[in-house]
Amino acid sequence: MSTDSDVIAEIRRAVQALCADFPGEYWREKDRERAYPTEFVQALTKSGYLAVLIPEEYGGSGLSISAAAAILEEIHKSGCNGGACHAQMYIMGSLLRHGNEEQKKKYLPKIASGELRLQAFGVTEPTSGTDTLSLSTTAVKKGNDTYVVNGQKVWTSRAEHSDLMLLLARTTPKDEVKKRTDGLSVFIVDMREAKGNGLEIRPIRAMVNHATTEVFFDNLEIPADSLIGEEGKGFRYILDGMNAERILISHESIGDARWFIEKATSYANDRKVFGRPIGQNQGVQFPIAKAFAATEAAALMAEKAAKLFEAGEPCGAESNMAKLLTAEAAWDAADTCLQTHGGFGFAEEYDVERKFREARLYRTAPISTNMILSFIAEHVLGLPRSY
């Protein structure tokens, strides 16, 4: 009888095999052109990996978040990148946990099959950043059948390559709510119908190829049944998904870190200077060994957060710490790998410089290191709220 660990081990092997069909040259070309890795996303979809968290009754695999984390970790450990599609895994959680049965039957099977892509997450705004409670995009009820959306979102990755967007908008003015966390609502927006009818998407060319955009809403009318859950309770619905997001991205960082360590170790063994491998020098050995130790320690926190999440236990502190520690471990491993390669680390053909840029992202997004430290200080250690 197969255990969860057996299933996850098999998933890891299968993902490694899939990623072998998408070597460095594939990613270098996409990076050069700032192109979306359509073929890679299609391969993951066809294999069912993007539907791993969707219950079997809706066409998915119904597996644990540890299985999803293993998929993303192996993608990054193989030198690929899950940024083109990872959001689907945690975005659909809001629909699954808080949507009504009609919404789940309408969307989840098509998301699982790949007929529909749910990749875009409309939360961050130019003036609010990570202060989600201050967002100003509005959704105003018009009659019984329609909401009218106005505002702007930024850093909304994959909006050009997604059919659906999960949108957080204000349905009650901030000065009319009793709690700061009230008055925000979640909608599932069909962007196929919205583009050109009040929805405009503008690409943002950035340091990493994540197909990120800014999105403008100008009197966009969406059906009232686009609302997920109860009006005004959207912030808590989004919070539900944030722990999953942090856990999954922490495993991407672990995958990156292990890729860098393997790459650095291999190069340090093969590269000879003054007649001997550079890895024979402690000045090269020690940083790699330190990066390895930090990565393994961070991985334990990521695994702990995943287990708490699966058990339905509170895991906000652990999820945030996992994201912090793994992002730092990946960045240290990236710097060590680049330093080990010397000048060759800057050459495109080694893939180090691409992965170096990609690994840096997670110290900033989807939540910055400083925001996590502030959370730990206030909510875990009980220190006064900082201003």
HELIX and SHEET records of a PDB file:
HELIX    1   1 ASP A    4  CYS A   19  1                                  16    
HELIX    2   2 GLY A   24  GLU A   33  1                                  10    
HELIX    3   3 THR A   38  LYS A   46  1                                   9    
HELIX    4   4 TYR A   49  ALA A   51  5                                   3    
HELIX    5   5 GLU A   56  TYR A   58  5                                   3    
HELIX    6   6 ILE A   65  LYS A   77  1                                  13    
HELIX    7   7 ALA A   87  HIS A   98  1                                  12    
HELIX    8   8 GLU A  101  SER A  113  1                                  13    
HELIX    9   9 THR A  132  SER A  134  5                                   3    
HELIX   10  10 ALA A  159  HIS A  161  5                                   3    
HELIX   11  11 LYS A  174  GLU A  176  5                                   3    
HELIX   12  12 MET A  191  ALA A  194  1                                   4    
HELIX   13  13 ALA A  224  SER A  226  5                                   3    
HELIX   14  14 GLY A  234  ASP A  270  1                                  37    
HELIX   15  15 ILE A  278  GLN A  280  5                                   3    
HELIX   16  16 GLN A  282  GLU A  310  1                                  29    
HELIX   17  17 GLY A  316  HIS A  341  1                                  26    
HELIX   18  18 GLY A  342  PHE A  346  5                                   5    
HELIX   19  19 GLU A  348  TYR A  350  5                                   3    
HELIX   20  20 VAL A  352  ARG A  360  1                                   9    
HELIX   21  21 LEU A  361  ARG A  363  5                                   3    
HELIX   22  22 THR A  369  PHE A  375  1                                   7    
HELIX   23  23 ILE A  376  VAL A  380  3                                   5    
SHEET    1   A 4 LEU A 118  GLY A 122  0                                        
SHEET    2   A 4 LEU A 164  ARG A 170  1                                        
SHEET    3   A 4 LEU A 184  ASP A 190 -1                                        
SHEET    4   A 4 LEU A 227  ILE A 228 -1                                        
SHEET    1   B 4 THR A 138  LYS A 142  0                                        
SHEET    2   B 4 THR A 146  VAL A 154 -1                                        
SHEET    3   B 4 THR A 213  PRO A 223 -1                                        
SHEET    4   B 4 LEU A 199  PRO A 203 -1                                        
SHEET    1   C 2 LYS A 272  VAL A 273  0                                        
SHEET    2   C 2 ARG A 276  PRO A 277 -1                                        
END                                                                             
